[in-house]
Amino acid sequence: MENKKLTSEALLKSILEISCENNQNLNLSLANKLARRAIKKAESINVKIVVSILDSGGNLILLNRMDNSFLGSIDVSINKAYTALSFNIPTHLLKKLVEPNGELYTLENSNNGRIIAFGGGYPIKINKELLGGIGISGGTAKEDTEIVEYALEIIKTE
């Protein structure tokens, strides 16, 4: 058996490969899986939705608009994802906080009006790491929340 020397380049390559294998991240493949699952749920309850998914920097990875969904739902879904990502909280949990006399009253006026304080947005987390945000718009706040929660069942969220 030949004895091979481990070069610094080979060592670095093996460390990077291990890191990539163990590090889950939000990419287009995962975003597509989440969107397909959301659309499947929306179809089952007869709701036309828009799904938006942002990466951890707030950049749009995916936007899917079902046929005949509301045009206004495009912006709302993106902003639900943005809100959930920005505050690391599902958007429906902000509702009471932003009402008059709430601890965060008028928060929705910040961030150039991008803050949405009703259901349908969730942070995307894997192993407690915040990787992005997902926003669903098209149904009632309750329906949008139900759809996003169903979609997120495919990954471990905390």
MDTraj code that builds the backbone (N, CA, C; nanometers):
import mdtraj as md
import numpy as np

residues = "MET GLU ASN LYS LYS LEU THR SER GLU ALA LEU LEU LYS SER ILE LEU GLU ILE SER CYS GLU ASN ASN GLN ASN LEU ASN LEU SER LEU ALA ASN LYS LEU ALA ARG ARG ALA ILE LYS LYS ALA GLU SER ILE ASN VAL LYS ILE VAL VAL SER ILE LEU ASP SER GLY GLY ASN LEU ILE LEU LEU ASN ARG MET ASP ASN SER PHE LEU GLY SER ILE ASP VAL SER ILE ASN LYS ALA TYR THR ALA LEU SER PHE ASN ILE PRO THR HIS LEU LEU LYS LYS LEU VAL GLU PRO ASN GLY GLU LEU TYR THR LEU GLU ASN SER ASN ASN GLY ARG ILE ILE ALA PHE GLY GLY GLY TYR PRO ILE LYS ILE ASN LYS GLU LEU LEU GLY GLY ILE GLY ILE SER GLY GLY THR ALA LYS GLU ASP THR GLU ILE VAL GLU TYR ALA LEU GLU ILE ILE LYS THR GLU".split()
xyz = np.array([
    [0.0823, -0.1184, 0.0000],
    [0.0000, 0.0000, 0.0000],
    [0.0865, 0.1244, 0.0000],
    [0.0519, 0.2149, -0.0849],
    [0.1295, 0.3374, -0.0959],
    [0.0836, 0.4385, 0.0082],
    [0.1784, 0.5034, 0.0709],
    [0.1502, 0.6053, 0.1713],
    [0.1387, 0.7402, 0.1011],
    [0.0169, 0.8047, 0.1094],
    [-0.0034, 0.9322, 0.0411],
    [0.0101, 1.0467, 0.1402],
    [0.0726, 1.1516, 0.0920],
    [0.0853, 1.2726, 0.1710],
    [-0.0410, 1.3557, 0.1540],
    [-0.0930, 1.4081, 0.2644],
    [-0.2095, 1.4946, 0.2596],
    [-0.1621, 1.6381, 0.2433],
    [-0.1866, 1.6931, 0.1273],
    [-0.1451, 1.8305, 0.1021],
    [-0.2441, 1.9274, 0.1659],
    [-0.2014, 2.0509, 0.1854],
    [-0.2906, 2.1506, 0.2440],
    [-0.4104, 2.1756, 0.1519],
    [-0.3909, 2.1659, 0.0213],
    [-0.5012, 2.1850, -0.0735],
    [-0.6037, 2.0726, -0.0599],
    [-0.5562, 1.9494, -0.0485],
    [-0.6466, 1.8357, -0.0330],
    [-0.7200, 1.8423, 0.1003],
    [-0.6511, 1.8851, 0.2043],
    [-0.7133, 1.8983, 0.3353],
    [-0.8235, 2.0038, 0.3317],
    [-0.7960, 2.1178, 0.2718],
    [-0.8944, 2.2246, 0.2606],
    [-1.0157, 2.1772, 0.1813],
    [-0.9910, 2.1053, 0.0719],
    [-1.1005, 2.0545, -0.0100],
    [-1.1888, 1.9593, 0.0699],
    [-1.1293, 1.8702, 0.1478],
    [-1.2091, 1.7748, 0.2262],
    [-1.2874, 1.8460, 0.3360],
    [-1.2297, 1.9490, 0.3973],
    [-1.3013, 2.0256, 0.5000],
    [-1.4214, 2.0967, 0.4376],
    [-1.4015, 2.1568, 0.3201],
    [-1.5111, 2.2267, 0.2530],
    [-1.6217, 2.1307, 0.2133],
    [-1.5856, 2.0121, 0.1659],
    [-1.6864, 1.9130, 0.1275],
    [-1.7677, 1.8698, 0.2488],
    [-1.7023, 1.8472, 0.3604],
    [-1.7728, 1.8086, 0.4831],
    [-1.8652, 1.9218, 0.5276],
    [-1.8167, 2.0442, 0.5231],
    [-1.8980, 2.1587, 0.5630],
    [-2.0214, 2.1706, 0.4754],
    [-2.0058, 2.1527, 0.3457],
    [-2.1192, 2.1647, 0.2554],
    [-2.2212, 2.0541, 0.2778],
    [-2.1717, 1.9339, 0.3080],
    [-2.2629, 1.8226, 0.3322],
    [-2.3431, 1.8441, 0.4597],
    [-2.2838, 1.8990, 0.5627],
    [-2.3500, 1.9142, 0.6916],
    [-2.4280, 2.0440, 0.7051],
    [-2.4006, 2.1407, 0.6225],
    [-2.4641, 2.2710, 0.6339],
    [-2.5864, 2.2772, 0.5435],
    [-2.7065, 2.2731, 0.6047],
    [-2.8274, 2.2872, 0.5262],
    [-2.8474, 2.4345, 0.4974],
    [-2.8937, 2.4642, 0.3773],
    [-2.9198, 2.6033, 0.3461],
    [-3.0447, 2.6151, 0.2621],
    [-3.0901, 2.7371, 0.2488],
    [-3.2085, 2.7639, 0.1694],
    [-3.1630, 2.7932, 0.0276],
    [-3.1992, 2.7049, -0.0633],
    [-3.1627, 2.7216, -0.2028],
    [-3.2883, 2.7055, -0.2883],
    [-3.2742, 2.7188, -0.4173],
    [-3.3896, 2.7110, -0.5063],
    [-3.4588, 2.5754, -0.4985],
    [-3.3836, 2.4696, -0.4807],
    [-3.4430, 2.3364, -0.4714],
    [-3.5378, 2.3267, -0.3514],
    [-3.4913, 2.3704, -0.2348],
    [-3.5768, 2.3674, -0.1159],
    [-3.6930, 2.4649, -0.1322],
    [-3.6680, 2.5819, -0.1880],
    [-3.7743, 2.6802, -0.2105],
    [-3.8834, 2.6223, -0.3004],
    [-3.8436, 2.5503, -0.4036],
    [-3.9421, 2.4871, -0.4924],
    [-4.0245, 2.3814, -0.4193],
    [-3.9614, 2.3040, -0.3333],
    [-4.0348, 2.2029, -0.2556],
    [-4.1373, 2.2693, -0.1654],
    [-4.0968, 2.3773, -0.0983],
    [-4.1891, 2.4504, -0.0115],
    [-4.3060, 2.5071, -0.0918],
    [-4.2763, 2.5646, -0.2066],
    [-4.3812, 2.6242, -0.2907],
    [-4.4782, 2.5181, -0.3417],
    [-4.4263, 2.4055, -0.3877],
    [-4.5139, 2.2981, -0.4365],
    [-4.6074, 2.2498, -0.3280],
    [-4.5527, 2.2373, -0.2070],
    [-4.6348, 2.1910, -0.0948],
    [-4.7407, 2.2953, -0.0583],
    [-4.7043, 2.4215, -0.0604],
    [-4.8003, 2.5289, -0.0318],
    [-4.9123, 2.5296, -0.1357],
    [-4.8760, 2.5170, -0.2614],
    [-4.9760, 2.5175, -0.3682],
    [-5.0673, 2.3959, -0.3578],
    [-5.0104, 2.2827, -0.3238],
    [-5.0913, 2.1610, -0.3046],
    [-5.1972, 2.1841, -0.1968],
    [-5.1567, 2.2435, -0.0858],
    [-5.2516, 2.2716, 0.0234],
    [-5.3548, 2.3748, -0.0213],
    [-5.3105, 2.4790, -0.0896],
    [-5.4023, 2.5829, -0.1369],
    [-5.5076, 2.5237, -0.2308],
    [-5.4640, 2.4378, -0.3199],
    [-5.5592, 2.3732, -0.4110],
    [-5.6601, 2.2887, -0.3347],
    [-5.6154, 2.2217, -0.2296],
    [-5.7056, 2.1352, -0.1536],
    [-5.8131, 2.2138, -0.0780],
    [-5.7874, 2.3407, -0.0493],
    [-5.8884, 2.4230, 0.0194],
    [-5.9443, 2.5310, -0.0742],
    [-5.9141, 2.5179, -0.2044],
    [-5.9685, 2.6046, -0.3088],
    [-5.9349, 2.7526, -0.2875],
    [-5.8069, 2.7792, -0.2629],
    [-5.7578, 2.9156, -0.2458],
    [-5.6480, 2.9393, -0.3491],
    [-5.6542, 3.0516, -0.4173],
    [-5.5528, 3.0901, -0.5167],
    [-5.4490, 3.1767, -0.4461],
    [-5.3244, 3.1327, -0.4438],
    [-5.2219, 3.2014, -0.3651],
    [-5.1023, 3.2459, -0.4480],
    [-5.0244, 3.3313, -0.3832],
    [-4.8902, 3.3658, -0.4288],
    [-4.7955, 3.3226, -0.3175],
    [-4.6875, 3.2560, -0.3533],
    [-4.5847, 3.2110, -0.2593],
    [-4.4564, 3.2878, -0.2883],
    [-4.3993, 3.3479, -0.1847],
    [-4.2706, 3.4159, -0.1983],
    [-4.1737, 3.3606, -0.0957],
    [-4.0497, 3.3400, -0.1376],
    [-3.9467, 3.2900, -0.0472],
    [-3.8226, 3.3769, -0.0625],
    [-3.7733, 3.4249, 0.0507],
    [-3.6549, 3.5098, 0.0565],
    [-3.5414, 3.4363, 0.1242],
    [-3.4175, 3.4658, 0.0843],
    [-3.3013, 3.4106, 0.1540],
    [-3.2727, 3.4943, 0.2779],
    [-3.1698, 3.4601, 0.3506],
    [-3.1401, 3.5266, 0.4779],
    [-3.1040, 3.6742, 0.4616],
    [-3.0674, 3.7160, 0.3424],
    [-3.0370, 3.8563, 0.3162],
    [-3.1576, 3.9350, 0.2678],
    [-3.2734, 3.8698, 0.2615],
    [-3.3943, 3.9366, 0.2161],
    [-3.4103, 3.9396, 0.0653],
    [-3.3299, 3.8622, -0.0042],
    [-3.3369, 3.8574, -0.1506],
    [-3.4384, 3.7519, -0.1948],
    [-3.5163, 3.7853, -0.2945],
    [-3.6178, 3.6946, -0.3461],
    [-3.5523, 3.5756, -0.4153],
    [-3.5853, 3.4555, -0.3678],
    [-3.5375, 3.3322, -0.4306],
    [-3.6436, 3.2788, -0.5255],
    [-3.7699, 3.2889, -0.4818],
    [-3.8775, 3.2268, -0.5591],
    [-4.0053, 3.3064, -0.5405],
    [-4.0802, 3.3190, -0.6477],
    [-4.2148, 3.3732, -0.6441],
    [-4.2986, 3.2878, -0.7371],
    [-4.4028, 3.2250, -0.6826],
    [-4.4969, 3.1463, -0.7634],
    [-4.6351, 3.2062, -0.7464],
    [-4.6990, 3.2359, -0.8570],
    [-4.8345, 3.2909, -0.8534],
    [-4.9282, 3.1931, -0.9221],
    [-5.0254, 3.1417, -0.8462],
    [-5.1244, 3.0521, -0.9041],
    [-5.2122, 3.1304, -1.0018],
    [-5.2621, 3.0626, -1.1036],
    [-5.3537, 3.1257, -1.1983],
    [-5.4716, 3.1866, -1.1242],
    [-5.5095, 3.3051, -1.1649],
    [-5.6254, 3.3767, -1.1106],
    [-5.6114, 3.4199, -0.9652],
    [-5.4897, 3.4194, -0.9130],
    [-5.4701, 3.4745, -0.7775],
    [-5.4704, 3.6267, -0.7877],
    [-5.4908, 3.6917, -0.6746],
    [-5.4969, 3.8378, -0.6739],
    [-5.3618, 3.8976, -0.7115],
    [-5.3633, 3.9978, -0.7960],
    [-5.2416, 4.0690, -0.8337],
    [-5.1756, 4.1312, -0.7097],
    [-5.2560, 4.1870, -0.6211],
    [-5.2034, 4.2490, -0.5000],
    [-5.1346, 4.1517, -0.4061],
    [-5.1634, 4.0235, -0.4220],
    [-5.1021, 3.9219, -0.3350],
    [-4.9535, 3.9042, -0.3615],
    [-4.9055, 3.9492, -0.4769],
    [-4.7618, 3.9388, -0.5053],
    [-4.6837, 4.0195, -0.4026],
    [-4.7152, 4.1470, -0.3916],
    [-4.6459, 4.2355, -0.2984],
    [-4.6686, 4.1926, -0.1530],
    [-4.7920, 4.1532, -0.1214],
    [-4.8228, 4.1132, 0.0160],
    [-4.7434, 3.9886, 0.0551],
    [-4.7334, 3.8912, -0.0340],
    [-4.6598, 3.7683, 0.0004],
    [-4.5112, 3.7965, 0.0204],
    [-4.4538, 3.8813, -0.0647],
    [-4.3127, 3.9170, -0.0483],
    [-4.2925, 3.9869, 0.0857],
    [-4.3813, 4.0770, 0.1195],
    [-4.3666, 4.1519, 0.2448],
    [-4.3956, 4.0676, 0.3686],
    [-4.4800, 3.9667, 0.3569],
    [-4.4980, 3.8731, 0.4693],
    [-4.3681, 3.7964, 0.4935],
    [-4.3051, 3.7504, 0.3858],
    [-4.1767, 3.6803, 0.3997],
    [-4.0717, 3.7731, 0.4588],
    [-4.0691, 3.8972, 0.4127],
    [-3.9733, 3.9970, 0.4614],
    [-3.9943, 4.0245, 0.6115],
    [-4.1192, 4.0406, 0.6508],
    [-4.1501, 4.0680, 0.7916],
    [-4.1070, 3.9517, 0.8800],
    [-4.1437, 3.8299, 0.8398],
    [-4.1089, 3.7109, 0.9187],
    [-3.9578, 3.6963, 0.9317],
    [-3.8861, 3.7215, 0.8236],
    [-3.7408, 3.7145, 0.8251],
    [-3.6813, 3.8259, 0.9103],
    [-3.7290, 3.9478, 0.8908],
    [-3.6713, 4.0647, 0.9580],
    [-3.6855, 4.0600, 1.1094],
    [-3.7964, 4.0038, 1.1571],
    [-3.8214, 4.0005, 1.3009],
    [-3.8163, 3.8601, 1.3589],
    [-3.7864, 3.7616, 1.2728],
    [-3.7719, 3.6229, 1.3173],
    [-3.8949, 3.5768, 1.3954],
    [-4.0123, 3.6066, 1.3387],
    [-4.1385, 3.5744, 1.4054],
    [-4.2469, 3.5542, 1.2990],
    [-4.3361, 3.4588, 1.3205],
    [-4.4496, 3.4464, 1.2285],
    [-4.5326, 3.5759, 1.2305],
    [-4.5802, 3.6163, 1.1148],
    [-4.6467, 3.7457, 1.1048],
    [-4.7744, 3.7545, 1.1878],
    [-4.8451, 3.6435, 1.2051],
    [-4.9695, 3.6513, 1.2830],
    [-4.9426, 3.6839, 1.4305],
    [-4.8210, 3.6586, 1.4770],
    [-4.7878, 3.6901, 1.6164],
    [-4.7600, 3.8391, 1.6367],
    [-4.7413, 3.9125, 1.5287],
    [-4.7200, 4.0573, 1.5387],
    [-4.8505, 4.1342, 1.5547],
    [-4.9618, 4.0740, 1.5172],
    [-5.0907, 4.1442, 1.5139],
    [-5.1206, 4.2184, 1.6436],
    [-5.1205, 4.1489, 1.7551],
    [-5.1517, 4.2119, 1.8837],
    [-5.0460, 4.3146, 1.9251],
    [-4.9236, 4.2935, 1.8845],
    [-4.8149, 4.3844, 1.9222],
    [-4.8234, 4.5203, 1.8530],
    [-4.8848, 4.5237, 1.7331],
    [-4.8895, 4.6491, 1.6584],
    [-5.0230, 4.7228, 1.6703],
    [-5.1179, 4.6640, 1.7424],
    [-5.2458, 4.7311, 1.7645],
    [-5.2257, 4.8506, 1.8568],
    [-5.3188, 4.9471, 1.8535],
    [-5.3088, 5.0595, 1.9481],
    [-5.2910, 5.0068, 2.0905],
    [-5.2026, 5.0662, 2.1628],
    [-5.1627, 5.0258, 2.2987],
    [-5.0737, 4.9016, 2.3012],
    [-5.0415, 4.8457, 2.1853],
    [-4.9495, 4.7329, 2.1791],
    [-4.8064, 4.7816, 2.1937],
    [-4.7194, 4.6911, 2.2349],
    [-4.5789, 4.7265, 2.2577],
    [-4.5094, 4.7797, 2.1322],
    [-4.5549, 4.7372, 2.0158],
    [-4.4899, 4.7773, 1.8909],
    [-4.5852, 4.8568, 1.8008],
    [-4.6751, 4.9300, 1.8628],
    [-4.7713, 5.0102, 1.7880],
    [-4.6998, 5.0982, 1.6854],
    [-4.7482, 5.0985, 1.5651],
    [-4.6977, 5.1689, 1.4464],
    [-4.5753, 5.1027, 1.3826],
    [-4.5341, 4.9867, 1.4291],
    [-4.4220, 4.9161, 1.3666],
    [-4.4462, 4.8956, 1.2172],
    [-4.5709, 4.8686, 1.1817],
    [-4.6018, 4.8414, 1.0411],
    [-4.5756, 4.9622, 0.9508],
    [-4.5542, 5.0783, 1.0107],
    [-4.5200, 5.1975, 0.9323],
    [-4.3699, 5.2067, 0.9036],
    [-4.2918, 5.1207, 0.9633],
    [-4.1470, 5.1228, 0.9419],
    [-4.1099, 5.0444, 0.8164],
    [-3.9852, 5.0440, 0.7825],
    [-3.9331, 4.9662, 0.6694],
    [-4.0065, 4.9985, 0.5396],
    [-4.0318, 5.1279, 0.5198],
    [-4.1005, 5.1745, 0.3976],
    [-4.2343, 5.1049, 0.3753],
    [-4.3048, 5.0740, 0.4857],
    [-4.4371, 5.0135, 0.4761],
    [-4.4378, 4.8664, 0.4416],
    [-4.3258, 4.7998, 0.4550],
    [-4.3161, 4.6578, 0.4170],
    [-4.3615, 4.5617, 0.5258],
    [-4.3887, 4.6103, 0.6457],
    [-4.4219, 4.5218, 0.7573],
    [-4.5683, 4.4798, 0.7495],
    [-4.5905, 4.3509, 0.7529],
    [-4.7241, 4.2917, 0.7485],
    [-4.7495, 4.2234, 0.8825],
    [-4.8605, 4.2589, 0.9466],
    [-4.8888, 4.2064, 1.0811],
    [-5.0166, 4.1232, 1.0827],
    [-5.0305, 4.0366, 0.9835],
    [-5.1381, 3.9377, 0.9862],
    [-5.0854, 3.8104, 0.9227],
    [-5.1565, 3.7022, 0.9402],
    [-5.1058, 3.5687, 0.9106],
    [-5.0641, 3.5416, 0.7682],
    [-4.9641, 3.4534, 0.7552],
    [-4.9187, 3.4050, 0.6265],
    [-4.7689, 3.4127, 0.6044],
    [-4.6956, 3.4721, 0.6989],
    [-4.5508, 3.4793, 0.6858],
    [-4.4821, 3.4059, 0.7996],
    [-4.3771, 3.3334, 0.7673],
    [-4.3003, 3.2589, 0.8684],
    [-4.1516, 3.2680, 0.8370],
    [-4.0698, 3.2735, 0.9429],
    [-3.9260, 3.2568, 0.9197],
    [-3.8995, 3.1108, 0.8812],
    [-3.7978, 3.0896, 0.8026],
    [-3.7565, 2.9532, 0.7671],
    [-3.6303, 2.9237, 0.8458],
    [-3.6379, 2.8198, 0.9288],
    [-3.5249, 2.7817, 1.0137],
    [-3.4946, 2.6344, 0.9958],
    [-3.3678, 2.6041, 0.9980],
    [-3.3227, 2.4649, 1.0018],
    [-3.2182, 2.4575, 1.1113],
    [-3.2374, 2.3654, 1.2037],
    [-3.1484, 2.3516, 1.3190],
    [-3.1291, 2.4851, 1.3908],
    [-3.2387, 2.5553, 1.4115],
    [-3.2428, 2.6835, 1.4825],
    [-3.1754, 2.7987, 1.4078],
    [-3.1246, 2.7728, 1.2885],
    [-3.0581, 2.8774, 1.2110],
    [-3.1591, 2.9433, 1.1171],
    [-3.1685, 3.0756, 1.1239],
    [-3.2596, 3.1517, 1.0388],
    [-3.2009, 3.1578, 0.8982],
    [-3.2722, 3.0970, 0.8029],
    [-3.2229, 3.0881, 0.6661],
    [-3.2991, 3.1741, 0.5672],
    [-3.4193, 3.2197, 0.6067],
    [-3.4987, 3.2976, 0.5135],
    [-3.6387, 3.3182, 0.5665],
    [-3.7261, 3.3569, 0.4765],
    [-3.8654, 3.3789, 0.5109],
    [-3.9552, 3.3321, 0.3984],
    [-4.0772, 3.2915, 0.4345],
    [-4.1766, 3.2489, 0.3366],
    [-4.3042, 3.3276, 0.3619],
    [-4.3656, 3.3730, 0.2540],
    [-4.4907, 3.4457, 0.2636],
    [-4.5940, 3.3869, 0.1696],
    [-4.7153, 3.3725, 0.2205],
    [-4.8284, 3.3229, 0.1432],
    [-4.9359, 3.4303, 0.1472],
    [-4.9947, 3.4608, 0.0320],
    [-5.1047, 3.5573, 0.0277],
    [-5.2058, 3.5136, -0.0776],
    [-5.3319, 3.5355, -0.0446],
    [-5.4383, 3.5029, -0.1397],
    [-5.5668, 3.4614, -0.0713],
    [-5.5544, 3.4043, 0.0466],
    [-5.6726, 3.3647, 0.1226],
    [-5.6923, 3.4579, 0.2404],
    [-5.7700, 3.4139, 0.3350],
    [-5.7809, 3.4885, 0.4594],
    [-5.6504, 3.4719, 0.5354],
    [-5.6296, 3.5525, 0.6374],
    [-5.5081, 3.5385, 0.7186],
    [-5.5003, 3.3977, 0.7770],
    [-5.6134, 3.3448, 0.8181],
    [-5.6166, 3.2087, 0.8752],
    [-5.5788, 3.1047, 0.7691],
    [-5.6337, 3.1181, 0.6484],
    [-5.6014, 3.0234, 0.5409],
    [-5.4542, 3.0336, 0.5021],
    [-5.4039, 3.1556, 0.4889],
    [-5.2626, 3.1735, 0.4530],
    [-5.1717, 3.1112, 0.5578],
    [-5.2065, 3.1272, 0.6856],
    [-5.1273, 3.0679, 0.7941],
    [-5.1329, 2.9159, 0.7871],
    [-5.2503, 2.8617, 0.7634],
    [-5.2661, 2.7164, 0.7517],
    [-5.1812, 2.6618, 0.6372],
    [-5.1792, 2.7328, 0.5265],
    [-5.1029, 2.6899, 0.4090],
    [-4.9532, 2.6950, 0.4362],
    [-4.9051, 2.8043, 0.4941],
    [-4.7610, 2.8168, 0.5191],
    [-4.7158, 2.7144, 0.6228],
    [-4.7966, 2.6898, 0.7238],
    [-4.7594, 2.5889, 0.8242],
    [-4.7523, 2.4501, 0.7613],
    [-4.8427, 2.4197, 0.6713],
    [-4.8405, 2.2918, 0.6010],
    [-4.7132, 2.2794, 0.5169],
    [-4.6794, 2.3867, 0.4455],
    [-4.5590, 2.3841, 0.3608],
    [-4.4344, 2.3599, 0.4441],
    [-4.4271, 2.4240, 0.5596],
    [-4.3064, 2.4155, 0.6423],
    [-4.2900, 2.2815, 0.7143],
    [-4.3915, 2.1976, 0.7108],
    [-4.3778, 2.0663, 0.7732],
    [-4.2678, 1.9821, 0.7109],
    [-4.2245, 2.0153, 0.5900],
    [-4.1198, 1.9342, 0.5258],
    [-3.9812, 1.9619, 0.5818],
    [-3.9673, 2.0702, 0.6575],
    [-3.8388, 2.0972, 0.7219],
    [-3.8620, 2.1161, 0.8706],
    [-3.7578, 2.0960, 0.9455],
    [-3.7671, 2.1161, 1.0902],
    [-3.7533, 2.2644, 1.1179],
    [-3.8593, 2.3252, 1.1731],
    [-3.8549, 2.4671, 1.2076],
    [-3.8632, 2.4801, 1.3580],
    [-3.7989, 2.5795, 1.4087],
    [-3.8015, 2.6025, 1.5529],
    [-3.8102, 2.7502, 1.5814],
])
top = md.Topology()
chain = top.add_chain()
for i, resn in enumerate(residues, 1):
    res = top.add_residue(resn, chain, resSeq=i)
    for name in ("N", "CA", "C"):
        top.add_atom(name, md.element.get_by_symbol(name[0]), res)
traj = md.Trajectory(xyz[None], top)
